[in-house]
């Protein structure tokens, strides 16, 4: 049985590594930081939307069900962004270490932390190359969070995350991401691509935990998004998002802009997306 268990884990890890290598358009650290810097302003605004606040409340409720008590706890938030989870946790009495590769995201977090005098230690760092021993993170936190972040792109990043916790971990990612029709059309008709990279979603991390003997608690969520955006802004966002990790030539960019202009007769592009996400918690000593 133990030999079979080891074979299962080894084969899964190898599959995960190959899926990461074969995934489309994984940018290097510099491009990743640049991409999120560009998105930081709009991303920060989205935190104030009712749907985003509801989503944050669901996560806090899920953490409470897992036994997490924020008062006096130490939390590491990997890929924290503008503080979607770091801020509400700090307001509940948690000492938060918030880490992100994007200076733009962190600048917005710093503004709120300073304004409210919150207990948040902010670190600009890439999780892909972070040394958790140099940073003093190993076995240091009551809760380690990696919420919808590309920081966890492979098994090594996932194991590093777990190694920083002395009690509980929280992870969430896509289960299925139904992209807006424009992104699908651009990938197929302009770029000649058929597959989409979701950074491997929640599937590999869940199977890895299960095969390793953990019993993660899981919740699956569904959401539908609709938004109207000026077509020029929508086109630029698509160029940044689909083009991360590569350089589009001027001709390709122009084709993408033409697509959005033609799809927006009144000057506004209406986008829709159908998304399923999974979130899970597990105790690091819970095997």
Buried (B, 14 or more C-beta within 10 A) or exposed (E): EEEEEEEBBEEBBEEBBEBBEEBBBBBEEEBBBBBBBBBBEEBBEBBEEEEBEEBBEEBBEBBEEBEBEBEEBBBBBBBBBBBBBBBBBBEEEBBBBBBBBBEBBBBBBBEBBEEEEBBBEBBBBBBBEBEBEEBEBBEBBBBBBBBBBBBBBBBEBBEBBBBBBBBBBBBBBBBEBBBBEBBBBBBEEBBEBEEBBBBBBBBBBBBBBBBBEBEBBBBEBEEEEEBEBEBBEBBBBBBBBBBBBEEBEEEBBEBBBEBBBEBBEEEEBBBEBEBBBBBBBBBBEBE
